C-alpha cells in the first residue's frame, strides 16, 4: 500500500500512502496520507481510517485507493503526529 496514489470520488488525486498503522493484533487501523505537496515539497501527513478507503483494481490491474474526501478536506484535517505511546 505504501506509495499508492489515493483518489477521491471525482477521480482527483488527493494524496499518496506514506505509512500504514497497525493495531496490536496486526490489523490495519489507519493509513497515513501525504497531502497538499508538490513533488515532495510542502507535503503534510494526515491519518485516514482504513475502513473509509475503498480498494479496487483498474483495467491495467493496478491498485486504486479511493477515499470520500476532497483535497480541501484533507488539507484542513489535523496533521498526523507520532507520539511516544503510539511508537510502542
DOBAGU-993062 format. One record per residue (C-alpha): y, z, x negated; residue in one letter. Coordinates in steps of 0.5 Angstrom, whole numbers, plus 500, padded with zeros to 3 digits. Layout:
DOBAGU-993062
{{Y; Z; X}; A}
...
This chain:
DOBAGU-993062
{{500; 500; 500}; X}
{{505; 501; 494}; X}
{{509; 496; 493}; X}
{{508; 493; 500}; X}
{{514; 490; 504}; X}
{{516; 493; 510}; X}
{{519; 489; 516}; X}
{{522; 491; 523}; X}
{{520; 488; 530}; X}
{{525; 483; 528}; X}
{{521; 481; 522}; X}
{{527; 483; 518}; X}
{{525; 486; 511}; X}
{{527; 494; 511}; X}
{{524; 496; 505}; X}
{{518; 497; 501}; X}
{{513; 502; 500}; X}
{{514; 507; 494}; X}
{{510; 512; 495}; X}
{{504; 515; 499}; X}
{{504; 522; 501}; X}
{{497; 525; 503}; X}
{{495; 532; 506}; X}
{{491; 537; 503}; X}
{{485; 534; 506}; X}
{{486; 527; 504}; X}
{{489; 523; 510}; X}
{{496; 519; 509}; X}
{{501; 523; 512}; X}
{{507; 519; 511}; X}
{{510; 513; 506}; X}
{{516; 513; 502}; X}
{{520; 507; 503}; X}
{{525; 505; 498}; X}
{{531; 502; 503}; X}
{{538; 500; 502}; X}
{{538; 497; 495}; X}
{{538; 490; 492}; X}
{{534; 488; 486}; X}
{{532; 496; 485}; X}
{{540; 498; 485}; X}
{{542; 503; 490}; X}
{{536; 504; 493}; X}
{{534; 511; 496}; X}
{{528; 513; 499}; X}
{{526; 516; 506}; X}
{{520; 518; 509}; X}
{{517; 515; 515}; X}
{{511; 518; 519}; X}
{{505; 514; 517}; X}
{{503; 514; 525}; X}
{{509; 510; 526}; X}
{{507; 504; 522}; X}
{{503; 498; 524}; X}
{{499; 494; 519}; X}
{{497; 487; 520}; X}
{{495; 481; 516}; X}
{{499; 475; 516}; X}
{{496; 468; 517}; X}
{{495; 468; 509}; X}
{{491; 474; 510}; X}
{{497; 478; 506}; X}
{{498; 486; 509}; X}
{{504; 486; 513}; X}
{{507; 493; 515}; X}
{{512; 494; 521}; X}
{{516; 500; 523}; X}
{{520; 500; 529}; X}
{{527; 502; 526}; X}
{{533; 498; 524}; X}
{{536; 497; 517}; X}
{{541; 502; 519}; X}
{{537; 507; 522}; X}
{{533; 507; 515}; X}
{{539; 507; 511}; X}
{{542; 513; 515}; X}
{{536; 517; 515}; X}
{{535; 523; 511}; X}
{{534; 522; 503}; X}
{{527; 524; 501}; X}
{{526; 529; 496}; X}
{{520; 532; 493}; X}
{{521; 540; 493}; X}
{{516; 545; 489}; X}
{{512; 546; 495}; X}
{{510; 539; 496}; X}
{{508; 538; 489}; X}
{{502; 543; 489}; X}
